[in-house]
Amino acid sequence: MEEEQMMELIPFLKERGLRITPQRMLILSTIQKLNIHPTVEDIHRELPYISLATIYNNVKLFVQLRILKELPYGNGISKYELSTTDHYHIICESCGKIEDFNYPKLKEVEQVASRLSHFSIQLHHFEVYGICKECQELSI
């Protein structure tokens, strides 16, 4: 995790009464380092000296605090990413690979939804599904 992001998270966690533990900081920095939308199991493979239960509990906490975004993709499997920027996902239906993409005009969806429904929109979720380049090449 970039030093600047880490420094911003420390007061955020402290304000919520949470201890700044080495395990918490390692979990967050590992998610950033992996850069693949890891599962809890992926994180545990990188941090085998931290119990799986500790990783699950902290990831769940970080999702509740909106530090992490949970990306649930079938069979009860979730992947995670840091909540740093608004973006969208394209998911390979063959291998499950997830890539980020940004399309600023999709933010207009929130404005239209708010105007039509009179809701105060908190967030929206948009995914595109297809077959990645690598899987396409395998099927040739």
ROMARDO-456822 format. One record per residue (C-alpha): residue in three letters; z, y, x. Coordinates in Angstrom, 2 decimals. Example, Ala and Ser with C-alpha at 12.3 -4.5 7.8 and 13.67 -1.06 7.14 Angstrom:
# ROMARDO-456822
REC   res         Z         Y         X
REC   ALA      7.80     -4.50     12.30
REC   SER      7.14     -1.06     13.67
***
This chain:
# ROMARDO-456822
REC   res         Z         Y         X
REC   MET      0.00      0.00      0.00
REC   GLU     -0.80      3.43      1.32
REC   GLU      2.23      5.25      2.70
REC   GLU      1.77      8.19      0.30
REC   GLN      1.71      5.91     -2.77
REC   MET      4.80      4.08     -1.52
REC   MET      6.68      7.35     -1.08
REC   GLU      5.81      8.39     -4.65
REC   LEU      7.08      5.08     -6.05
REC   ILE     10.51      5.23     -4.43
REC   PRO     11.85      8.19     -6.49
REC   PHE     10.12      6.78     -9.61
REC   LEU     12.02      3.49     -9.21
REC   LYS     15.31      5.21     -8.33
REC   GLU     15.10      7.47    -11.41
REC   ARG     15.01      4.31    -13.51
REC   GLY     18.09      2.90    -11.80
REC   LEU     16.22      0.30     -9.78
REC   ARG     17.10     -0.66     -6.24
REC   ILE     14.40     -0.26     -3.62
REC   THR     14.41     -3.76     -2.17
REC   PRO     12.20     -5.09      0.61
REC   GLN     10.94     -7.77     -1.81
REC   ARG      9.78     -5.16     -4.33
REC   MET      7.99     -3.14     -1.70
REC   LEU      6.37     -6.28     -0.23
REC   ILE      5.14     -7.40     -3.66
REC   LEU      3.54     -4.01     -4.33
REC   SER      1.99     -3.70     -0.89
REC   THR      0.63     -7.26     -1.10
REC   ILE     -1.08     -6.52     -4.42
REC   GLN     -2.70     -3.47     -2.84
REC   LYS     -3.65     -5.36      0.32
REC   LEU     -5.23     -8.33     -1.48
REC   ASN     -7.55     -6.03     -3.44
REC   ILE     -8.71     -8.96     -5.62
REC   HIS     -6.69     -8.56     -8.82
REC   PRO     -4.25    -11.29     -7.75
REC   THR     -2.31    -13.70     -9.92
REC   VAL      1.42    -14.19     -9.33
REC   GLU      0.50    -17.39     -7.52
REC   ASP     -1.87    -15.47     -5.22
REC   ILE      0.98    -13.09     -4.39
REC   HIS      3.33    -16.02     -3.75
REC   ARG      0.83    -17.63     -1.34
REC   GLU      0.96    -14.41      0.69
REC   LEU      4.76    -14.16      0.41
REC   PRO      6.01    -17.78      0.42
REC   TYR      9.47    -16.70      1.59
REC   ILE     10.02    -14.82     -1.70
REC   SER     10.78    -17.11     -4.62
REC   LEU      8.19    -17.46     -7.35
REC   ALA     10.83    -16.40     -9.91
REC   THR     11.53    -13.18     -7.98
REC   ILE      7.82    -12.38     -7.89
REC   TYR      7.40    -13.11    -11.63
REC   ASN     10.44    -11.00    -12.54
REC   ASN      9.37     -8.03    -10.43
REC   VAL      5.75     -8.16    -11.58
REC   LYS      6.95     -8.20    -15.21
REC   LEU      9.20     -5.22    -14.48
REC   PHE      6.39     -3.31    -12.76
REC   VAL      4.11     -3.91    -15.76
REC   GLN      6.82     -2.57    -18.13
REC   LEU      7.14      0.52    -15.92
REC   ARG      3.32      0.89    -15.84
REC   ILE      3.24      0.62    -12.06
REC   LEU      1.03     -2.44    -12.49
REC   LYS     -1.62     -3.23    -15.06
REC   GLU     -1.72     -6.78    -16.39
REC   LEU     -5.17     -8.23    -16.92
REC   PRO     -4.81    -11.33    -19.14
REC   TYR     -7.83    -13.62    -18.82
REC   GLY     -7.65    -16.88    -20.73
REC   ASN     -5.53    -20.01    -20.31
REC   GLY     -2.39    -17.86    -20.07
REC   ILE     -3.42    -16.60    -16.63
REC   SER     -2.91    -12.93    -15.82
REC   LYS     -4.14    -10.93    -12.88
REC   TYR     -2.61     -7.67    -11.72
REC   GLU     -3.57     -4.38    -10.15
REC   LEU     -1.81     -1.16     -9.28
REC   SER     -2.06      1.54    -11.93
REC   THR     -3.58      4.13     -9.64
REC   THR     -6.82      5.25    -11.29
REC   ASP     -8.48      4.84    -14.65
REC   HIS    -11.35      2.41    -14.38
REC   TYR    -12.90     -0.56    -16.13
REC   HIS    -13.60     -4.18    -15.27
REC   ILE    -16.61     -6.45    -15.11
REC   ILE    -15.67    -10.15    -15.14
REC   CYS    -17.74    -13.10    -14.04
REC   GLU    -17.75    -15.75    -16.78
REC   SER    -18.47    -18.43    -14.21
REC   CYS    -15.94    -17.90    -11.38
REC   GLY    -13.56    -15.34    -12.92
REC   LYS    -14.16    -12.70    -10.26
REC   ILE    -13.18     -9.20    -11.42
REC   GLU    -14.75     -6.02    -10.10
REC   ASP    -13.81     -2.45    -10.90
REC   PHE    -16.25      0.18    -12.09
REC   ASN    -15.89      3.71    -13.32
REC   TYR    -17.83      5.42    -16.07
REC   PRO    -16.20      8.76    -16.96
REC   LYS    -17.92      9.10    -20.34
REC   LEU    -15.85      6.19    -21.69
REC   LYS    -12.84      8.54    -21.70
REC   GLU    -14.55     10.22    -24.67
REC   VAL    -13.69      7.09    -26.67
REC   GLU    -10.02      8.13    -26.55
REC   GLN    -10.83     11.63    -27.80
REC   VAL    -12.96     10.32    -30.69
REC   ALA    -10.38      7.66    -31.61
REC   SER     -7.61     10.25    -31.59
REC   ARG     -9.60     12.67    -33.71
REC   LEU    -10.59     10.01    -36.28
REC   SER     -7.24      8.22    -36.49
REC   HIS     -4.79     11.03    -35.70
REC   PHE     -3.16      8.70    -33.18
REC   SER     -1.81      9.93    -29.90
REC   ILE     -3.86      7.67    -27.63
REC   GLN     -1.94      6.23    -24.67
REC   LEU     -4.68      4.13    -23.07
REC   HIS     -7.72      2.02    -23.77
REC   HIS     -9.09     -1.16    -22.27
REC   PHE    -12.76     -1.93    -21.69
REC   GLU    -14.29     -5.04    -20.11
REC   VAL    -17.82     -6.20    -19.49
REC   TYR    -18.60     -9.91    -18.98
REC   GLY    -21.50    -11.43    -17.08
REC   ILE    -22.39    -13.64    -14.12
REC   CYS    -21.76    -12.26    -10.61
REC   LYS    -24.45    -12.21     -7.94
REC   GLU    -22.88    -15.11     -6.02
REC   CYS    -22.81    -17.37     -9.10
REC   GLN    -26.35    -16.38    -10.02
REC   GLU    -27.51    -17.44     -6.54
REC   LEU    -25.68    -20.79     -6.89
REC   SER    -27.56    -21.58    -10.09
REC   ILE    -31.00    -21.01     -8.58
***
